Amino acid sequence: MWRLTFYLLVMLSASVISCVQETPIETDFSEALKNGKLANEGYIRCIAYRDAWLKHADTETGLIPRNLSSSKDIWNAQDAAADNYPFMVLTSAILDEEMYHGLMLDMLNTEKELTSRVNSLPDTWSFSKNNFWNDTTNMDQIVFGSSEYIKDGLLPLMEYLGRTPWNDRMLEMLDDLNKQVDVVTSIQGKYGRAPLDEVNGELLQVLSRVYWLTGDKKYMDWALKIGDFYLSEEKLPTNQEYLRLRDHGCEIISGLCELYVMTSLTDEVKKQEYKSPLYQMLDRILEVGRNDKGMFYNAINPITGEVIENQIADTWGYTLNGYYSVYLIDGTERYNEAVLMALANISHYKNYPWEGESADGYADAIESALNLYNRVSSDPVAKWIDSEMLVMWGKQQDSGIIEGWHGDGNFARTTIMYCLWKTQGMKIQPWREDVIFGAVRKDNRLFFVLKSEKEWSGKIQFDIERHNKVLYMPLDYPRINQFPEWFTVEESNSYTLNGISNKISGQYSGEDLIKGIELEIDKGKIYAFELIIN
């Protein structure tokens, strides 16, 4: 019966599958097609964003400016490099291999050559001066900018792409940063103790993952120095008068949780040393840092319990990532309940002004939900994500620019994460904007469809357990700047692919699916397939 369904689907040329009463399989394919249309729109928007920003690149260096207004004359590490450029790279890696291996790599090489000031560590570059913006070296600025570039820019590329020239740049900078600092104790900023807490938290997140990637104990030892500093009675974040629970402060919370995961899997003695102060911190934040919906305030005084900034943090899920990670390690139910409470109440925050309507606020809030939804699925959460993506997309201008500052990159970052969900991690090569592909997973089956306005030939590729196969992490705990895994294939497993196209129907190994399956499709037809884990 299902083969007849496939035949009917393929013969349809309309953009929507319509039935009087759909069977469960037909419903799955309808959902996959709907997901494909959303992913298609998202990817087209990412290309438009990338191309629009490239029009504003400096004509001499090819680097993009910090923003399109007051800082159009400069490139800097903490903004242009950390938040914007990397997601032009990721857009190209997924959708435009020629530009990924060409112009995007050229920009990396230029940035490294021009802006490296203290060994490989970058400093702000002025296009008009054709030199560094600052006449003298400011190590506080260089340390902060390097930390931001590594954690917010290069770490996400490592999470998805693995070993690349961008990963080499990250490790080079990280090693040179270690020559300057071990625990950051002197950098201050407008956010109270941040960016001190921000930089140390960023380093913890980076070091915890780079340790798994490289197996080099020096990264673990560096992370332990930071952990020893913070998980002490004097420096514990909740024993201070100011704790920022949104970005530019919350990084230390999830960073300490990532350190706890690492020690739990490598050093039981150190884990037990950290457990009590870590739990003390996490419990106090739950006690005084949330509203009645389970959402975190921007900033609190954890000693008195006073709410200093009562706006709700758009990065609520970044902090809950840490709670869920500890739950995965210890089975601490109250930390799981904290996650479930926030997700259960997320529908109260439809079209919520996270950062005064900024697209960046929506990006962080949506990613907060997506990363946790990947672990704790819920129909209301999925519907909330869909609705808020449309709000964020509506902020993109016809030119492709979103708001004209470095936060535009976060628009693409979140959109890519959303599209990977709607395609269940599938990719096509070559990508073309008229080719719609989407998927939905039901237990051990993946239902996916392809449709093109013109004839297309290429290959479809499936995702792998990147946390294990690329980063060598033994546990896929939720963490900021990762791109969640949805339907993944294992090289040694076998799979059955069913579909009307007899050319590709049949048995496949996981290795075959990872390398990609060659396919030709005719214009206007809908091709529907079912992939089953044997």
Number of C-alpha atoms within 10 A of each C-alpha: 5 12 11 10 16 22 16 15 22 21 12 15 15 11 13 11 18 13 10 5 8 12 11 9 14 20 15 20 26 25 20 26 30 22 24 25 21 21 25 22 16 23 24 17 23 27 18 20 25 23 15 17 24 17 11 15 15 17 10 9 14 19 25 26 29 26 22 16 10 9 13 17 18 22 26 26 27 27 22 25 29 26 26 28 28 26 27 23 25 21 25 21 18 17 22 18 16 11 16 18 13 12 15 21 15 16 17 19 14 14 20 15 12 16 20 18 15 16 11 19 24 26 26 23 23 19 21 12 10 12 13 22 18 11 7 7 13 10 14 13 16 23 24 19 22 28 27 23 26 27 26 23 28 25 27 22 25 24 19 19 17 18 14 11 13 22 19 13 17 25 18 14 22 22 14 16 20 13 10 13 11 16 20 21 13 9 17 14 10 8 17 16 21 22 22 22 27 26 26 28 30 25 28 30 25 25 25 25 24 23 20 20 19 13 12 11 12 13 22 21 14 18 28 24 13 21 24 15 17 21 21 14 11 11 12 17 26 23 18 15 16 22 28 29 27 21 20 21 25 24 29 30 27 25 29 26 30 28 25 27 21 24 20 19 12 12 11 11 10 15 18 13 14 22 16 12 18 23 16 15 18 21 16 15 22 17 12 18 25 22 15 9 14 20 25 28 24 24 24 25 20 23 15 12 15 15 19 16 14 15 16 20 26 27 28 27 29 28 26 27 23 27 28 28 24 26 18 18 14 13 12 15 13 14 23 18 15 18 23 18 15 21 24 14 15 18 15 10 12 12 16 16 15 20 14 9 14 16 25 23 21 27 26 24 24 27 27 24 23 23 24 22 19 15 15 14 12 13 9 14 21 14 12 19 24 14 15 19 22 13 17 22 19 11 16 19 13 11 11 20 21 27 17 18 21 23 22 27 30 22 29 28 24 27 25 22 22 24 22 23 23 27 29 25 21 23 19 22 16 15 18 15 13 15 21 24 28 31 30 26 18 10 9 10 17 20 26 26 26 22 26 20 15 13 14 18 14 14 17 20 17 22 20 22 18 20 23 14 13 17 21 18 19 12 14 17 21 24 24 23 23 20 25 27 21 20 23 17 20 18 14 9 12 17 20 16 18 20 22 18 17 9 10 16 15 13 15 19 16 21 16 16 22 18 13 18 15 15 14 13 19 15 15 19 20 27 25 28 21 21 20 17 17 11
